[in-house]
């Protein structure tokens, strides 16, 4: 006869406990720390950076996360320890920005790290509630977050929502306005580009110097026009002519591309 298998016992919902943390609107990230070469970290990579779907490198990055991990791998190795460390890379230029003026890594598993000295710019997600599961409490926490603002930056009144952890599973609850705002297309992009003042960067002598660098620029024109524009902007970046951090420079690249394209085209046509 077949073994009798009983139906699993149904637990009382009153015995469920939950944790509510603030949901951050950055980009999903992870740090993988492996014990390589006897723990001496002599083999690269010992500390690896990843996004939700791929491994990152400083050359193939996601909002500067891999570069930051690379620059701080010794401290990350010593303080976080072996294993995978999941979190949200947040800050200026990443989705909502969370009201931050810099970029920071917020670890999801706050229990694991709550008694540990964490590396610089590494934090745990803010814990808003721990206790018995109750739908009314979830609504109260959402209301408080909406009216008091973020626990990351005091005074920042656009938090995305909360994450409810129950029995090892996580569920999110977000403010509808934030979902609509950040999922719809950027309606101000064209306006931002059209208002960008690229005139200080339209320099005939700079263009002449670039064109003299390689004869294929003029020989293969107009097919070479996109490459000319790309190299022209890269020279500005290399010479630190464009102020700002990585994200501001990237935005400037996009905004000035059209103006430089027209400038190069009209200048060469007039020669």
C-alpha positions in Angstrom: 0.0 0.0 0.0 1.1 3.5 -0.7 2.3 5.6 2.2 -0.4 7.8 3.7 0.6 11.5 3.4 -1.4 13.9 5.6 -2.5 17.3 4.4 -0.2 20.0 5.8 -1.4 21.7 9.0 -3.0 25.1 8.5 -1.4 27.7 10.7 -3.3 30.4 12.5 -2.8 33.8 10.8 -2.4 35.4 14.2 0.9 33.6 14.6 2.4 35.3 11.5 4.9 38.0 12.1 6.0 40.6 9.6 8.7 43.2 9.0 8.1 46.4 7.1 11.0 48.3 5.5 11.1 51.3 3.3 11.3 50.5 -0.4 14.0 52.4 -2.1 13.8 53.5 -5.8 17.4 52.9 -7.0 18.7 50.0 -9.0 19.0 46.4 -7.8 22.6 45.4 -7.0 24.7 42.8 -5.4 28.2 42.2 -4.2 29.7 38.7 -4.4 32.6 38.0 -2.1 34.4 34.7 -2.7 37.1 33.0 -0.6 39.8 32.7 -3.3 43.5 31.7 -2.9 43.1 30.9 0.8 41.4 34.1 1.6 44.3 36.3 0.5 42.3 37.7 -2.4 45.2 37.2 -4.7 43.1 36.2 -7.6 40.9 38.7 -9.5 37.9 38.9 -9.1 37.6 38.2 -5.4 34.9 40.9 -4.9 32.4 41.1 -7.8 29.6 43.6 -8.5 26.4 42.6 -10.1 23.0 44.0 -11.1 19.7 42.1 -11.1 20.6 40.3 -14.4 24.3 40.5 -15.1 27.8 40.9 -13.7 29.3 44.4 -13.9 32.7 45.8 -14.6 33.9 49.4 -14.4 33.9 49.4 -18.2 30.4 47.9 -18.4 28.8 49.5 -15.4 25.4 50.4 -14.0 25.3 53.9 -12.5 28.9 53.6 -11.3 28.3 50.6 -8.9 31.1 48.4 -10.2 33.6 51.2 -10.1 32.6 52.0 -6.5 32.9 48.3 -5.6 36.3 48.1 -7.3 37.6 51.2 -5.5 36.5 49.9 -2.1 36.9 46.1 -2.5 39.3 45.8 0.4 37.0 47.4 2.9 34.0 45.6 1.5 35.8 42.2 1.8 36.9 42.8 5.4 33.6 44.2 6.8 30.9 42.4 4.8 32.5 39.0 4.7 32.0 36.1 2.4 28.8 35.5 0.4 26.3 37.4 -1.6 25.2 40.8 -0.4 22.0 42.0 -2.0 20.8 45.6 -1.9 19.7 48.8 -3.7 22.2 51.2 -5.2 20.6 54.6 -4.7 21.3 58.2 -5.1 21.6 61.2 -7.5 20.9 60.3 -11.1 19.3 56.8 -10.3 15.6 56.8 -10.9 13.9 58.9 -8.1 17.3 59.7 -6.5 15.8 59.3 -3.0 16.8 62.9 -2.2 20.4 61.9 -1.8 23.3 64.1 -3.0 25.6 61.0 -3.4 25.2 57.3 -4.1 24.9 54.7 -1.4 24.3 50.9 -1.1 21.4 49.8 1.1 21.5 46.2 2.1 18.2 44.3 2.2 18.9 41.8 4.9 19.0 44.2 7.8 19.1 41.4 10.4 22.4 40.0 9.1 24.2 43.4 9.3 22.5 45.2 12.2 25.4 44.5 14.7 28.2 44.9 12.1 30.4 47.9 11.4 29.5 48.7 7.8 31.8 50.1 5.1 31.5 53.8 4.1 28.4 54.5 2.1 26.9 51.1 3.0 23.7 51.1 5.1 20.7 48.8 5.8 17.2 49.6 4.6 15.2 51.5 7.1 13.0 49.2 9.3 9.6 50.8 9.8 7.8 48.0 11.8 8.3 44.5 13.3 5.4 42.6 14.8 2.3 40.5 14.2 0.9 40.5 10.7 -2.0 42.9 10.3 -3.4 44.5 7.2 -4.4 47.6 9.2 -0.8 48.1 10.4 0.4 48.0 6.8 -2.0 50.8 5.9 -0.9 52.8 8.9 2.8 52.5 8.1 2.0 53.6 4.5 0.1 56.6 5.7 2.9 57.6 8.1 5.5 57.2 5.4 3.4 59.4 3.1 3.0 62.2 5.6 6.3 62.2 7.4 8.5 61.4 4.4 11.6 59.2 3.8 13.6 57.7 6.6 16.7 58.0 4.3 16.7 61.8 3.9 14.6 63.8 6.4 12.3 66.1 4.4 12.2 64.1 1.2 8.5 63.6 0.6 8.5 61.2 -2.3 9.3 57.8 -0.9 8.4 55.0 -3.2 6.6 52.7 -0.7 7.3 49.7 1.6 8.4 46.1 1.5 6.5 43.7 3.7 8.4 40.5 4.7 6.2 37.6 5.9 7.5 34.1 6.5 10.6 34.7 4.4 8.8 36.1 1.4 8.8 39.8 0.4 5.8 41.8 -0.9 5.8 45.4 -2.1 3.3 48.2 -1.7 4.0 51.4 -3.5 2.3 54.8 -3.9 0.4 54.9 -7.1 1.6 58.3 -8.1 5.2 57.2 -7.9 4.5 54.1 -10.0 2.9 56.2 -12.7 5.6 58.9 -12.5 8.6 56.6 -12.9 7.1 54.1 -15.4 5.9 56.6 -18.0 8.2 58.0 -20.6 10.3 61.1 -19.7 8.1 63.8 -21.2 10.6 66.5 -20.4 13.6 64.9 -22.2 13.1 66.8 -25.5 12.5 70.1 -23.6 15.7 69.5 -21.5 17.7 68.8 -24.7 16.3 71.8 -26.5 17.1 74.1 -23.6 20.7 72.9 -23.1 23.2 75.6 -24.0 25.9 73.9 -26.1 27.3 77.1 -27.6 30.4 77.2 -25.3 31.4 73.8 -26.7 31.1 74.7 -30.4 34.7 75.6 -31.1 35.9 75.7 -34.8 39.6 75.4 -33.7 38.8 72.3 -31.7 37.0 70.8 -34.6 39.9 71.6 -37.0 42.3 70.0 -34.6 40.2 66.8 -34.4 39.8 66.6 -38.2 43.5 66.9 -38.7 44.1 63.9 -36.4 42.9 61.3 -38.9 42.2 61.8 -42.6 39.4 59.3 -42.6 37.2 61.8 -40.9 37.0 63.9 -44.1 37.7 61.1 -46.5 34.8 59.0 -45.3 32.4 62.0 -44.7 29.4 62.0 -44.3 29.5 58.4 -43.1 32.1 59.5 -40.5 29.8 62.2 -39.1 28.5 60.2 -36.1 32.1 59.2 -35.2 33.3 62.8 -35.5 30.6 63.9 -33.0 31.4 61.0 -30.7 35.2 61.8 -30.7 34.5 65.5 -30.3 32.5 65.0 -27.2 35.0 62.5 -25.8 37.7 65.0 -26.1 35.7 67.4 -24.0 35.2 64.8 -21.4 38.9 63.7 -21.4 39.9 67.4 -21.0 37.4 67.8 -18.1 35.7 70.6 -20.0 32.2 69.3 -18.9 31.7 69.8 -15.2 29.7 67.5 -12.9 29.6 63.9 -11.8 29.3 60.8 -14.0 25.5 61.2 -14.4 25.6 64.9 -15.2 28.3 64.3 -17.8 26.3 61.5 -19.4 23.2 63.8 -19.5 25.4 66.6 -21.1 26.6 64.1 -23.7 23.0 63.4 -24.8 22.0 67.1 -24.7 24.9 68.4 -26.7 25.0 65.7 -29.3 22.4 67.3 -31.6 24.0 70.8 -31.4 27.5 69.4 -32.1 26.1 67.3 -35.0 24.7 70.4 -36.7 27.8 72.4 -35.9 30.1 69.8 -37.5 27.9 69.4 -40.5 27.6 73.1 -41.2 31.3 73.7 -40.6 32.5 71.0 -43.0 29.9 72.0 -45.6 31.2 75.5 -45.5 34.8 74.5 -46.1 
